[in-house]
Amino acid sequence: MKLPNGPKSPAFVQMLQWIFQPMPFMAACAERYGDIFTMQLNPPVVFVSNPQALQQILTSDTKEFAAPSDWNKVFEPMLGKNSVITVSGEVHRRQRQLLMPPFHGDRMRTYGQVINDVTAQVISQWEIDKPFCARSAMQIITMRVIMQAVFGLYEGPRAQELEQVLATMLNENSPLRVVELYFPALRLDFGPRSSWGRFLRRRKRVHQLLNEEIQERRENPDPSRTDILSLLIAARDEAGEAMTDEEIRDELMTLLTAGHETTATALTWALYWIHKLPSVQQKLVQEIDSLGENSDPSSVFKSPYLNAVCCEALRIYPVGMLTFPRVVKTPVSLCGHDLEPGTIVLGSIYLTHQREDLYPQHQEFKPERFLERQFSPYEFLPFGGGARRCIGMAFAQFEMKVILAKILSSWDLALVDQNLEIRPKRRGLVTGPNRSIQLVAKQQHQLTSRTLESSSI
């Protein structure tokens, strides 16, 4: 089977480069081989960054390409066998339909106050001139949002322990963990001090806590509850069937993993760029101030420059580097290459977002590009695309905007080191900053008199 050209180094060398330096490796391949190339990753994988080719792949999920679960098994240890990410076919369609309602429309917006209140509570503990780690702060906020909006857990020993164990488990993203995920034979349990042993014991405890909560909710149903766990328990598919406890548990693990780590990282990048570039900070704060004090989340969500800043943060260093894998079903031509059935294809979100023909001066943070033109779903795809696009996309964007607006309307912040250059690196199966981004609160934010006058008219 003839595949597109790619690096000629031995497969094990390419796998090591992919595990430890995925973004520089992809960039080097794209520079040499163009829009489509093959990495020898056992089995070989074809990477694509051309928007037209991505459209062909992502809109042909049931024709030329399939989105099977087999190639998502790397996520199974964390998410479980019943996750919407690790199932395929009719089961995948059913799970998506059951999961979609809480993340759209008015129901999603009911979580706006939860997000606002959680953010206010966490940032009220910041102290003037005392540096803090942006990522740690964002992780606390997004974890508590998940605990309250997803689980409906506001306090109590179970909520406290669940938050603590989950945070510890999700934060362990060492290179060894990545190797264990990619090579199942290395998942060896040598007791609680071994890497995989620690993970298994923490996962077991998380599952116990989740199962206890699910059982308690089933025994004490409350139709007035609006948290996502309650909605999933009440949900029924087309045949009138409810989700099993195991299905709910695995979907909760998916929402936790996807909704906590990724949003916290995206917020960290946004805070870095906002405070790295004074012009961006000034323009954004001015827009947020114009909404007045105690602005409602719906108004925040519609703010154009805030939206542009969030989009640019998701573009320049996307948290997810790739779309979920597709497998060729019937012979197909892609970027001038004939691919045979069985070929694995990955869309490179990272490379697409770095294309100079789409994003001039692509290495610069320029929110204005999202005000000047509309990008297609195959040019800007931080949440993936097609049948495997992230279910929580609208929720994540909503959450990002509400959190950033609350922070910037409450505090005047600054980077501790204005000259610090931050680059992305692999963090587990996603990406994040290569070093700690330290911020410091200079003073509590005050609305300008002009803003106060305009908001009172």
SEFI-47908 format. One record per residue (C-alpha): x, y, z; residue in three letters. Coordinates in pm, 1 decimal. Example, Ala and Ser with C-alpha at 12.3 -4.5 7.8 and 13.67 -1.06 7.14 Angstrom:
BEGIN
- 1230.0:-450.0:780.0:ALA
- 1367.0:-106.0:714.0:SER
! end
This chain:
BEGIN
- 0.0:0.0:0.0:MET
- 159.5:328.3:-115.2:LYS
- 119.7:609.0:135.6:LEU
- 208.3:980.5:113.1:PRO
- 573.5:1063.4:179.2:ASN
- 698.5:1119.6:530.7:GLY
- 1009.8:1101.7:749.8:PRO
- 1240.3:808.7:675.7:LYS
- 1376.0:755.6:1028.4:SER
- 1300.2:420.6:1198.7:PRO
- 946.1:376.5:1332.1:ALA
- 1056.1:365.6:1697.2:PHE
- 1242.3:696.7:1653.5:VAL
- 933.1:857.3:1502.0:GLN
- 718.2:722.9:1785.9:MET
- 955.9:875.6:2042.3:LEU
- 948.1:1208.8:1858.7:GLN
- 568.6:1190.7:1849.3:TRP
- 544.2:1117.6:2222.5:ILE
- 797.4:1373.2:2343.9:PHE
- 793.1:1653.0:2081.1:GLN
- 471.8:1618.2:1880.0:PRO
- 432.8:1979.3:1768.6:MET
- 790.4:2042.3:1647.1:PRO
- 779.6:1700.9:1477.0:PHE
- 452.4:1780.7:1296.0:MET
- 580.6:2125.7:1196.9:ALA
- 904.7:1981.4:1056.3:ALA
- 710.2:1720.9:857.0:CYS
- 470.4:1983.4:719.2:ALA
- 758.5:2209.5:617.6:GLU
- 923.2:1928.1:424.3:ARG
- 627.1:1728.8:290.8:TYR
- 340.5:1980.3:277.8:GLY
- -31.0:1934.1:345.8:ASP
- -24.8:1555.3:374.0:ILE
- 242.8:1320.1:508.0:PHE
- 279.7:982.4:676.3:THR
- 432.0:911.1:1017.0:MET
- 542.5:556.0:1094.1:GLN
- 362.3:518.1:1425.9:LEU
- 283.4:144.2:1419.3:ASN
- 64.6:137.3:1223.5:PRO
- 146.7:423.4:984.4:PRO
- -75.8:730.8:1015.9:VAL
- -148.4:990.0:745.5:VAL
- -157.5:1349.1:878.2:PHE
- -360.0:1613.8:693.6:VAL
- -375.0:1993.1:743.2:SER
- -542.6:2114.2:423.4:ASN
- -892.1:2257.9:497.0:PRO
- -1046.8:2114.4:179.4:GLN
- -910.8:1770.7:265.9:ALA
- -1033.2:1807.8:624.4:LEU
- -1379.2:1891.5:493.5:GLN
- -1370.5:1579.3:278.6:GLN
- -1268.4:1365.0:576.8:ILE
- -1502.3:1513.1:835.8:LEU
- -1813.4:1531.3:618.0:THR
- -1773.4:1177.9:483.1:SER
- -1784.4:1003.0:820.1:ASP
- -2025.4:737.9:691.5:THR
- -1915.8:717.7:326.7:LYS
- -1546.9:732.0:241.0:GLU
- -1422.5:749.3:600.4:PHE
- -1529.1:585.7:926.1:ALA
- -1470.4:714.5:1278.8:ALA
- -1430.5:381.1:1460.8:PRO
- -1366.2:347.1:1831.3:SER
- -1074.8:104.8:1782.4:ASP
- -828.0:388.9:1732.8:TRP
- -949.5:574.8:2042.3:ASN
- -854.9:292.3:2280.0:LYS
- -571.9:508.7:2410.8:VAL
- -842.6:702.3:2601.4:PHE
- -1006.3:392.2:2751.2:GLU
- -802.5:362.2:3073.7:PRO
- -908.4:713.6:3174.3:MET
- -1259.5:736.1:3029.1:LEU
- -1384.9:376.6:3031.2:GLY
- -1535.2:144.4:2768.6:LYS
- -1872.6:321.4:2757.0:ASN
- -1750.3:676.0:2691.0:SER
- -1886.4:858.9:2387.0:VAL
- -1520.4:883.1:2279.7:ILE
- -1445.0:509.4:2301.9:THR
- -1763.2:370.3:2140.8:VAL
- -1864.7:381.5:1775.0:SER
- -2149.4:318.2:1533.2:GLY
- -2504.6:306.7:1664.9:GLU
- -2388.4:309.6:2028.2:VAL
- -2192.9:629.9:1964.3:HIS
- -2494.0:794.3:1797.9:ARG
- -2717.8:698.8:2092.7:ARG
- -2470.1:830.0:2351.1:GLN
- -2430.4:1161.7:2168.8:ARG
- -2807.0:1209.1:2149.5:GLN
- -2843.2:1145.6:2522.7:LEU
- -2555.3:1379.2:2610.0:LEU
- -2639.8:1672.3:2381.9:MET
- -2938.8:1842.6:2554.9:PRO
- -2760.0:1976.8:2867.5:PRO
- -2499.3:2155.0:2653.8:PHE
- -2723.2:2367.3:2435.5:HIS
- -2965.4:2657.1:2446.6:GLY
- -3137.5:2779.2:2759.3:ASP
- -3037.3:2474.5:2960.1:ARG
- -2668.5:2550.4:2910.1:MET
- -2718.5:2915.0:3003.1:ARG
- -2864.5:2814.8:3339.7:THR
- -2506.7:2725.2:3433.9:TYR
- -2392.4:3084.4:3377.3:GLY
- -2460.4:3187.7:3734.9:GLN
- -2280.8:2879.1:3867.5:VAL
- -1972.0:2965.8:3659.9:ILE
- -1984.9:3329.6:3769.4:ASN
- -2027.4:3244.5:4138.8:ASP
- -1752.2:2981.7:4142.5:VAL
- -1510.2:3223.9:3973.9:THR
- -1597.6:3502.6:4218.3:ALA
- -1540.6:3269.8:4513.4:GLN
- -1197.7:3152.6:4395.0:VAL
- -1060.6:3492.0:4286.4:ILE
- -1178.1:3659.3:4608.8:SER
- -892.9:3471.8:4779.2:GLN
- -623.4:3633.3:4565.8:TRP
- -401.4:3882.9:4746.2:GLU
- -244.8:4200.6:4610.7:ILE
- 122.9:4161.7:4509.2:ASP
- 118.6:3787.4:4585.4:LYS
- 203.8:3585.3:4269.4:PRO
- -3.8:3281.8:4178.5:PHE
- 9.4:3012.5:3911.1:CYS
- -249.3:3089.9:3643.8:ALA
- -299.9:2727.6:3547.5:ARG
- -353.3:2608.4:3906.1:SER
- -607.8:2884.0:3964.3:ALA
- -793.8:2798.5:3643.4:MET
- -791.5:2428.9:3733.3:GLN
- -955.3:2506.0:4067.2:ILE
- -1224.7:2714.0:3897.4:ILE
- -1300.0:2465.9:3618.3:THR
- -1300.4:2170.4:3859.6:MET
- -1553.8:2342.4:4084.9:ARG
- -1767.2:2437.0:3786.6:VAL
- -1766.1:2070.0:3684.8:ILE
- -1848.3:1959.5:4039.6:MET
- -2144.6:2194.5:4061.9:GLN
- -2276.6:2211.7:3704.3:ALA
- -2212.9:1846.7:3614.3:VAL
- -2253.4:1670.5:3947.8:PHE
- -2463.2:1918.4:4140.5:GLY
- -2219.3:1876.2:4430.6:LEU
- -2164.2:2199.1:4621.2:TYR
- -2020.5:2075.9:4949.8:GLU
- -1980.2:1771.6:5170.1:GLY
- -1715.1:1503.5:5221.9:PRO
- -1788.9:1320.5:4894.3:ARG
- -1757.5:1638.5:4690.1:ALA
- -1436.3:1730.2:4870.4:GLN
- -1273.3:1390.0:4822.8:GLU
- -1387.7:1359.7:4461.4:LEU
- -1240.6:1699.5:4377.1:GLU
- -911.0:1613.9:4545.9:GLN
- -864.6:1264.6:4397.4:VAL
- -969.9:1376.2:4049.7:LEU
- -736.2:1675.1:4050.4:ALA
- -443.9:1453.6:4153.9:THR
- -524.6:1190.0:3891.4:MET
- -577.3:1436.5:3607.1:LEU
- -262.8:1633.1:3689.3:ASN
- -31.3:1335.7:3647.1:GLU
- 74.1:1384.5:3286.5:ASN
- 435.6:1271.4:3292.6:SER
- 604.8:1134.4:2978.7:PRO
- 585.2:790.5:3144.1:LEU
- 205.7:815.5:3159.0:ARG
- 194.5:896.0:2786.7:VAL
- 416.3:594.6:2711.7:VAL
- 186.6:374.3:2922.6:GLU
- -118.8:496.0:2731.8:LEU
- 39.3:435.1:2390.7:TYR
- 195.5:98.6:2484.9:PHE
- -52.2:-120.1:2680.2:PRO
- 218.3:-380.8:2750.2:ALA
- 389.3:-125.8:2977.3:LEU
- 81.5:-75.8:3197.2:ARG
- 226.5:-268.8:3489.2:LEU
- 87.4:-252.8:3841.3:ASP
- 377.6:-285.9:4084.3:PHE
- 179.0:-148.7:4375.2:GLY
- 74.1:199.8:4490.0:PRO
- 421.8:345.2:4438.7:ARG
- 442.4:252.8:4071.3:SER
- 311.0:495.1:3809.7:SER
- 36.1:269.5:3671.2:TRP
- -42.8:133.1:4016.5:GLY
- -108.4:484.8:4149.0:ARG
- -332.6:559.7:3854.1:PHE
- -537.5:239.5:3895.7:LEU
- -595.2:299.8:4267.1:ARG
- -699.7:660.7:4215.6:ARG
- -929.7:563.1:3930.5:ARG
- -1086.6:290.6:4146.3:LYS
- -1160.1:541.9:4421.4:ARG
- -1307.3:792.7:4174.5:VAL
- -1530.5:518.9:4032.7:HIS
- -1645.0:424.7:4384.1:GLN
- -1738.0:784.8:4463.8:LEU
- -1918.8:830.9:4131.9:LEU
- -2108.5:503.8:4171.4:ASN
- -2217.8:606.8:4521.6:GLU
- -2347.0:939.9:4391.6:GLU
- -2530.1:779.3:4097.6:ILE
- -2692.7:522.8:4327.9:GLN
- -2798.6:792.1:4572.8:GLU
- -2955.9:999.4:4293.9:ARG
- -3145.8:700.3:4159.5:ARG
- -3286.2:626.0:4504.0:GLU
- -3380.9:990.4:4565.5:ASN
- -3491.6:1140.0:4231.8:PRO
- -3549.5:1515.6:4227.2:ASP
- -3709.5:1651.0:3905.8:PRO
- -3617.8:2008.7:4002.6:SER
- -3242.4:1944.8:3975.6:ARG
- -3071.4:2089.5:3667.7:THR
- -2719.8:1946.5:3703.9:ASP
- -2599.5:1727.5:3418.8:ILE
- -2582.1:1408.4:3628.3:LEU
- -2952.2:1440.1:3715.4:SER
- -3037.6:1504.7:3350.2:LEU
- -2840.0:1198.3:3236.5:LEU
- -3014.8:977.2:3492.0:ILE
- -3352.3:1101.2:3365.5:ALA
- -3258.4:1079.8:2994.8:ALA
- -3417.4:817.2:2769.7:ARG
- -3317.6:708.7:2420.5:ASP
- -3550.4:655.6:2123.2:GLU
- -3649.1:313.6:2258.6:ALA
- -3728.6:458.4:2601.3:GLY
- -3419.1:300.3:2756.2:GLU
- -3223.1:474.4:3031.2:ALA
- -2844.0:483.6:3055.6:MET
- -2685.2:219.3:3277.5:THR
- -2480.7:315.8:3584.4:ASP
- -2161.0:220.3:3398.5:GLU
- -2253.9:433.3:3096.9:GLU
- -2329.7:733.0:3317.5:ILE
- -2008.1:685.3:3515.0:ARG
- -1793.7:669.1:3200.7:ASP
- -1965.8:974.2:3051.0:GLU
- -1903.4:1162.4:3375.8:LEU
- -1535.3:1067.0:3352.4:MET
- -1534.9:1196.1:2994.3:THR
- -1693.2:1527.5:3093.1:LEU
- -1449.8:1561.3:3382.9:LEU
- -1140.2:1488.9:3177.4:THR
- -1242.7:1683.2:2868.5:ALA
- -1414.0:1968.4:3051.0:GLY
- -1164.7:2033.0:3328.1:HIS
- -813.5:2000.1:3188.1:GLU
- -881.5:2145.6:2843.9:THR
- -1078.5:2451.2:2956.1:THR
- -828.3:2530.6:3232.5:ALA
- -543.7:2518.5:2979.9:THR
- -727.6:2735.2:2725.5:ALA
- -800.3:2992.6:2998.1:LEU
- -434.8:2989.2:3104.2:THR
- -324.0:3065.6:2748.2:TRP
- -583.9:3341.8:2720.2:ALA
- -466.1:3505.5:3044.2:LEU
- -104.8:3482.7:2926.4:TYR
- -171.2:3657.3:2594.8:TRP
- -406.9:3917.5:2742.6:ILE
- -142.4:4027.4:2992.2:HIS
- 149.0:3982.7:2751.6:LYS
- -0.6:4231.7:2505.8:LEU
- -111.5:4565.6:2660.6:PRO
- -317.8:4663.8:2355.6:SER
- -523.0:4343.4:2380.3:VAL
- -566.9:4386.5:2754.6:GLN
- -677.7:4748.7:2721.7:GLN
- -927.8:4679.8:2445.2:LYS
- -1074.6:4374.9:2618.8:LEU
- -1109.1:4538.9:2960.2:VAL
- -1274.9:4838.6:2794.6:GLN
- -1532.1:4611.0:2629.6:GLU
- -1601.9:4422.3:2953.5:ILE
- -1631.7:4748.2:3149.2:ASP
- -1885.9:4874.3:2895.6:SER
- -2121.9:4597.6:3008.8:LEU
- -2141.2:4760.6:3351.1:GLY
- -2124.9:4604.7:3694.9:GLU
- -2279.1:4260.8:3750.4:ASN
- -2332.3:4202.0:3378.4:SER
- -2532.6:3889.8:3302.7:ASP
- -2355.9:3591.4:3139.5:PRO
- -2565.3:3617.2:2821.0:SER
- -2433.7:3970.0:2753.5:SER
- -2080.0:3853.9:2824.8:VAL
- -2118.4:3563.6:2582.3:PHE
- -2213.6:3799.8:2297.7:LYS
- -1915.7:4037.6:2345.8:SER
- -1734.2:4043.8:2007.8:PRO
- -1378.8:4124.2:2116.7:TYR
- -1393.6:3877.3:2406.7:LEU
- -1507.0:3614.0:2157.9:ASN
- -1217.3:3706.0:1926.6:ALA
- -965.0:3677.7:2212.8:VAL
- -1098.2:3334.4:2312.3:CYS
- -1092.5:3214.3:1950.4:CYS
- -736.2:3335.2:1898.9:GLU
- -624.7:3164.0:2222.2:ALA
- -779.1:2840.2:2092.7:LEU
- -619.9:2891.5:1750.2:ARG
- -260.5:2976.0:1825.0:ILE
- -197.0:2681.0:2059.6:TYR
- -497.7:2445.7:2043.7:PRO
- -530.1:2222.1:2348.5:VAL
- -623.7:1927.5:2127.2:GLY
- -362.1:1878.0:1854.7:MET
- -563.1:1639.7:1637.9:LEU
- -906.3:1532.6:1525.4:THR
- -1010.0:1183.3:1628.7:PHE
- -879.5:920.9:1382.7:PRO
- -1066.7:828.7:1067.2:ARG
- -1017.6:508.1:870.9:VAL
- -1060.4:492.1:492.7:VAL
- -1362.8:273.7:400.7:LYS
- -1349.3:285.3:20.5:THR
- -1064.3:389.8:-215.0:PRO
- -1038.3:767.7:-200.9:VAL
- -820.7:1047.3:-339.1:SER
- -695.5:1295.9:-79.2:LEU
- -465.5:1587.8:-167.4:CYS
- -372.0:1407.4:-489.4:GLY
- -290.1:1079.8:-312.5:HIS
- -489.6:760.6:-360.6:ASP
- -559.2:603.4:-22.2:LEU
- -672.0:244.3:15.6:GLU
- -925.2:104.2:266.0:PRO
- -775.7:58.6:611.8:GLY
- -554.1:369.2:593.8:THR
- -562.4:571.3:916.8:ILE
- -600.3:947.5:871.1:VAL
- -562.7:1222.2:1132.8:LEU
- -652.3:1586.6:1086.4:GLY
- -383.6:1806.3:1241.5:SER
- -566.2:2089.0:1417.6:ILE
- -231.9:2235.1:1523.9:TYR
- -91.3:2253.3:1169.5:LEU
- -416.0:2386.0:1022.4:THR
- -419.4:2666.6:1279.7:HIS
- -58.1:2751.1:1191.7:GLN
- -114.3:2786.8:816.4:ARG
- 19.2:3118.0:688.7:GLU
- -228.0:3119.4:398.3:ASP
- -516.9:3111.4:648.0:LEU
- -366.4:3306.9:934.8:TYR
- -107.1:3562.7:816.3:PRO
- 162.4:3619.0:1081.6:GLN
- 31.6:3299.2:1237.8:HIS
- 281.8:3305.0:1523.9:GLN
- 143.5:3636.7:1648.2:GLU
- -158.9:3665.8:1877.5:PHE
- -403.1:3878.3:1677.0:LYS
- -768.2:3859.1:1793.7:PRO
- -867.0:4102.9:1517.5:GLU
- -839.4:3825.7:1259.5:ARG
- -1163.3:3679.9:1401.3:PHE
- -1336.8:4017.2:1365.1:LEU
- -1220.5:4064.3:1006.8:GLU
- -1340.5:3735.6:861.3:ARG
- -1539.1:3420.8:930.6:GLN
- -1339.8:3098.5:927.4:PHE
- -1497.5:2774.5:811.3:SER
- -1528.3:2472.9:1048.0:PRO
- -1238.9:2316.1:855.0:TYR
- -1009.4:2618.5:892.8:GLU
- -1076.5:2677.6:1263.4:PHE
- -1154.0:2358.1:1451.6:LEU
- -1026.1:2367.3:1811.6:PRO
- -1300.2:2121.8:1912.7:PHE
- -1252.5:1879.9:1623.4:GLY
- -1518.6:1815.8:1363.4:GLY
- -1769.5:1580.7:1210.0:GLY
- -1944.0:1310.3:1411.6:ALA
- -1667.0:1327.1:1673.4:ARG
- -1675.3:1700.5:1737.8:ARG
- -1664.2:1786.0:2108.6:CYS
- -2014.9:1778.2:2258.3:ILE
- -1920.7:2040.3:2516.0:GLY
- -1795.8:2296.6:2260.2:MET
- -2066.8:2557.7:2328.2:ALA
- -2039.0:2504.7:2704.4:PHE
- -1658.5:2543.7:2698.2:ALA
- -1676.9:2868.2:2498.1:GLN
- -1948.2:3001.4:2728.4:PHE
- -1746.0:2905.0:3036.9:GLU
- -1425.7:3063.8:2904.4:MET
- -1595.6:3397.0:2839.9:LYS
- -1779.6:3414.7:3172.1:VAL
- -1465.4:3327.4:3370.5:ILE
- -1240.7:3573.8:3185.3:LEU
- -1496.8:3853.8:3214.1:ALA
- -1535.6:3794.3:3588.0:LYS
- -1159.4:3794.4:3645.0:ILE
- -1090.0:4106.1:3437.5:LEU
- -1381.4:4299.7:3587.9:SER
- -1260.4:4214.9:3939.8:SER
- -881.2:4246.1:3930.5:TRP
- -604.1:4431.0:3748.1:ASP
- -346.9:4158.1:3687.8:LEU
- 3.9:4148.2:3542.0:ALA
- 254.8:3884.2:3439.1:LEU
- 528.6:3844.4:3699.6:VAL
- 782.5:3817.6:3414.6:ASP
- 667.0:4019.6:3114.0:GLN
- 957.6:3890.2:2903.2:ASN
- 890.4:3521.6:2965.2:LEU
- 831.5:3334.5:2639.5:GLU
- 597.3:3038.7:2675.6:ILE
- 564.7:2757.3:2423.0:ARG
- 325.3:2461.3:2408.3:PRO
- 429.2:2109.7:2507.3:LYS
- 256.2:1775.7:2539.8:ARG
- 57.4:1720.2:2858.8:ARG
- -71.3:1365.3:2847.2:GLY
- -287.8:1331.9:2536.9:LEU
- -334.7:1708.2:2500.9:VAL
- -108.0:2015.8:2520.1:THR
- -30.3:2296.2:2762.7:GLY
- 226.9:2565.5:2847.8:PRO
- 585.2:2443.3:2885.7:ASN
- 634.6:2632.4:3211.7:ARG
- 437.5:2794.2:3490.3:SER
- 267.0:3122.0:3400.1:ILE
- 280.4:3341.3:3709.2:GLN
- 36.9:3629.1:3749.1:LEU
- 7.8:3888.3:4022.9:VAL
- -290.5:4096.0:4131.7:ALA
- -198.2:4466.3:4131.3:LYS
- -526.9:4607.0:4257.0:GLN
- -898.3:4547.8:4251.9:GLN
- -1043.2:4664.8:3923.0:HIS
- -1244.8:4985.2:3916.1:GLN
- -1486.7:5073.8:3637.2:LEU
- -1395.3:5403.5:3473.1:THR
- -1631.5:5695.9:3529.7:SER
- -1709.5:5709.0:3155.5:ARG
- -1812.1:5342.8:3162.1:THR
- -2029.6:5395.9:3468.3:LEU
- -2203.5:5690.9:3301.8:GLU
- -2272.4:5501.3:2978.4:SER
- -2398.8:5190.2:3159.1:SER
- -2646.2:5394.6:3365.1:SER
- -2806.4:5569.0:3066.3:ILE
! end
